[in-house]
Amino acid sequence: MTRHFFIIERHKRFQNGSVLITGLIFLMILTMIALSSLSGGTMEEKLAANDRDRQVALQAAEAILREAETSLFSAPPFDPFDPDKFTDACQPADGEKLGGLCTELPLATAPRWRTVSWASRKNTRTFASKGGKLRDKFGELTAQPQYIVEIVSAPYKPNAAVARCEPGIAHITARGEGRNQSIVILQSTYRFLPKECL
């Protein structure tokens, strides 16, 4: 038995560069995907940094608001209450070093926190606790947190026969400023009653 081997000669096909073009298109698509994921990552980093700056400003505003609520209303001009210490421009009254004590604005005007000059330290109050500056605690504040107190209603006696006063109401507006112009403004309403009214 004899074996016959046939060699089949395949026709050589000429490639017209389609593999090269397909490869280049594939590489271009991969490059665009890689670039978009890199730019997306950069955007997420910026968003995270901005959120961090805002959180620091929020914490500073909350801290100064707590400071005002816990320490301010147990001392003059709130206890005993002295209405002469509160001014329309929130500037220091005669003989006072600190401002930030404001009278209530008429209802038709803009809110006090929009009209007060936060840049002027005479019109606002800052952190007064024994612990020092909040900037030392947070480290990422561009300015010390500030607050103003606006008297909404003063404590008063309804009539002479009643010994007890009606409590006073004040708005405390706090402002915290983080990096990159991250500004947070918080406001609380506080009822206070001087000791002489108890």
C-alpha positions as CSV (number, residue, x, y, z in Angstrom):
1,M,0.0,0.0,0.0
2,T,1.4,3.3,-1.0
3,R,0.6,6.5,0.5
4,H,0.2,9.6,-1.4
5,F,0.8,12.9,0.2
6,F,-0.8,15.9,-1.3
7,I,0.4,19.3,-0.4
8,I,-2.4,21.7,-0.7
9,E,-1.0,25.1,-1.4
10,R,-3.1,27.8,0.1
11,H,-3.4,30.9,-1.7
12,K,-1.6,33.7,0.0
13,R,-4.0,36.4,0.8
14,F,-2.8,39.9,1.0
15,Q,-3.9,41.8,4.1
16,N,-5.1,45.3,3.3
17,G,-4.2,46.8,6.7
18,S,-7.6,46.0,8.3
19,V,-6.0,44.4,11.3
20,L,-3.8,47.5,11.8
21,I,-6.8,49.9,11.6
22,T,-8.9,47.7,14.0
23,G,-6.0,47.6,16.5
24,L,-5.6,51.3,16.4
25,I,-9.3,51.9,16.9
26,F,-9.3,49.5,19.8
27,L,-6.3,51.3,21.4
28,M,-8.0,54.6,20.9
29,I,-11.1,53.3,22.7
30,L,-9.0,52.0,25.6
31,T,-7.2,55.3,25.9
32,M,-10.5,57.2,26.0
33,I,-11.8,54.9,28.7
34,A,-8.6,55.3,30.7
35,L,-8.7,59.1,30.4
36,S,-12.3,59.4,31.4
37,S,-11.8,57.2,34.5
38,L,-8.8,59.3,35.5
39,S,-10.7,62.6,35.1
40,G,-13.6,61.1,37.0
41,G,-11.3,60.2,39.8
42,T,-9.9,63.7,39.9
43,M,-13.4,65.1,40.0
44,E,-14.3,62.8,42.9
45,E,-11.2,64.0,44.8
46,K,-12.2,67.6,44.3
47,L,-15.8,66.9,45.5
48,A,-14.4,65.1,48.5
49,A,-12.1,68.0,49.4
50,N,-14.9,70.5,49.0
51,D,-17.2,68.4,51.2
52,R,-14.4,68.2,53.8
53,D,-14.0,72.0,53.8
54,R,-17.7,72.4,54.2
55,Q,-17.8,69.9,57.1
56,V,-15.0,71.7,58.9
57,A,-16.9,75.0,58.5
58,L,-20.1,73.4,59.8
59,Q,-18.3,72.0,62.8
60,A,-16.8,75.4,63.6
61,A,-20.2,77.1,63.3
62,E,-21.8,74.5,65.5
63,A,-19.0,74.9,68.1
64,I,-19.4,78.7,68.3
65,L,-23.2,78.3,68.4
66,R,-22.9,76.0,71.4
67,E,-20.4,78.3,73.0
68,A,-22.8,81.2,72.7
69,E,-25.8,79.2,74.0
70,T,-23.9,77.9,77.1
71,S,-21.9,80.9,78.2
72,L,-23.6,84.1,77.0
73,F,-27.0,84.1,78.7
74,S,-25.9,83.8,82.3
75,A,-24.0,87.1,82.2
76,P,-24.7,90.7,81.4
77,P,-26.3,92.1,79.3
78,F,-28.7,89.1,79.4
79,D,-28.6,88.5,83.1
80,P,-29.5,91.2,84.3
81,F,-31.0,92.2,81.0
82,D,-29.8,95.6,79.6
83,P,-31.6,96.7,76.4
84,D,-29.2,99.6,75.9
85,K,-26.4,97.2,75.0
86,F,-28.2,96.1,71.8
87,T,-27.8,98.4,68.7
88,D,-29.3,98.5,65.2
89,A,-25.9,98.2,63.6
90,C,-24.7,95.4,65.9
91,Q,-21.7,97.6,66.9
92,P,-20.4,97.9,70.4
93,A,-22.6,100.1,72.7
94,D,-20.9,102.9,74.6
95,G,-18.2,101.6,76.9
96,E,-18.2,98.1,75.4
97,K,-15.4,96.4,73.5
98,L,-17.4,93.7,71.7
99,G,-20.3,94.1,69.3
100,G,-22.6,91.5,67.9
101,L,-25.6,92.4,70.0
102,C,-28.3,93.5,67.7
103,T,-31.9,94.8,67.9
104,E,-34.5,93.1,65.8
105,L,-35.0,94.3,62.2
106,P,-38.4,95.2,60.9
107,L,-40.1,92.3,59.1
108,A,-39.9,94.0,55.7
109,T,-36.1,94.1,55.6
110,A,-33.6,91.4,54.8
111,P,-32.6,89.0,57.6
112,R,-29.9,90.3,60.0
113,W,-27.4,87.6,59.0
114,R,-27.5,89.0,55.4
115,T,-27.1,92.7,56.4
116,V,-24.4,92.5,59.1
117,S,-20.8,93.0,58.0
118,W,-19.1,89.7,58.9
119,A,-15.8,91.1,57.8
120,S,-15.9,93.7,60.6
121,R,-14.9,92.2,64.0
122,K,-16.6,95.1,65.7
123,N,-20.0,93.8,64.6
124,T,-19.6,90.2,65.6
125,R,-18.4,88.0,68.5
126,T,-15.9,85.2,68.4
127,F,-14.9,82.1,70.4
128,A,-14.4,83.2,74.0
129,S,-13.9,79.9,75.8
130,K,-10.8,79.1,77.8
131,G,-9.7,76.6,75.2
132,G,-8.4,79.3,72.9
133,K,-9.0,79.7,69.2
134,L,-11.0,77.2,67.2
135,R,-8.5,77.5,64.4
136,D,-6.1,75.7,66.7
137,K,-8.6,72.8,67.1
138,F,-9.6,72.4,63.4
139,G,-6.6,73.8,61.7
140,E,-8.4,74.3,58.4
141,L,-10.4,77.4,59.1
142,T,-9.6,80.6,57.1
143,A,-11.2,82.7,59.8
144,Q,-12.4,82.4,63.4
145,P,-16.0,81.5,63.6
146,Q,-18.3,84.4,64.5
147,Y,-21.8,84.9,65.8
148,I,-24.3,87.6,66.4
149,V,-27.2,87.7,68.8
150,E,-30.5,89.4,67.7
151,I,-33.1,90.2,70.4
152,V,-36.5,89.1,69.1
153,S,-38.4,90.0,72.3
154,A,-37.0,91.2,75.6
155,P,-38.0,89.7,78.9
156,Y,-40.9,91.6,80.4
157,K,-43.5,91.6,83.2
158,P,-47.0,91.4,81.9
159,N,-48.2,93.5,84.9
160,A,-47.0,94.7,88.3
161,A,-49.1,92.1,90.1
162,V,-47.2,89.2,88.5
163,A,-43.7,88.6,90.0
164,R,-42.5,86.4,87.2
165,C,-41.4,87.7,83.8
166,E,-42.1,86.4,80.4
167,P,-38.8,85.0,78.9
168,G,-36.8,86.8,76.3
169,I,-36.2,85.3,72.9
170,A,-33.0,85.8,70.9
171,H,-31.8,84.5,67.5
172,I,-28.1,83.4,67.6
173,T,-26.6,83.3,64.1
174,A,-23.2,81.6,63.8
175,R,-20.9,81.7,60.8
176,G,-18.1,79.2,60.1
177,E,-15.6,79.6,57.3
178,G,-13.5,76.8,55.9
179,R,-11.0,76.7,53.1
180,N,-12.0,77.5,49.5
181,Q,-14.7,79.9,50.6
182,S,-16.8,77.2,52.3
183,I,-19.1,79.2,54.4
184,V,-21.8,77.8,56.7
185,I,-24.4,79.9,58.6
186,L,-26.5,78.3,61.4
187,Q,-29.2,79.9,63.4
188,S,-30.8,78.9,66.7
189,T,-33.6,80.5,68.7
190,Y,-32.9,80.7,72.4
191,R,-35.3,81.6,75.2
192,F,-33.7,83.2,78.2
193,L,-34.9,84.3,81.6
194,P,-32.8,86.6,83.8
195,K,-32.5,85.6,87.5
196,E,-34.3,88.7,88.7
197,C,-37.4,87.4,86.9
198,L,-37.5,84.1,88.7
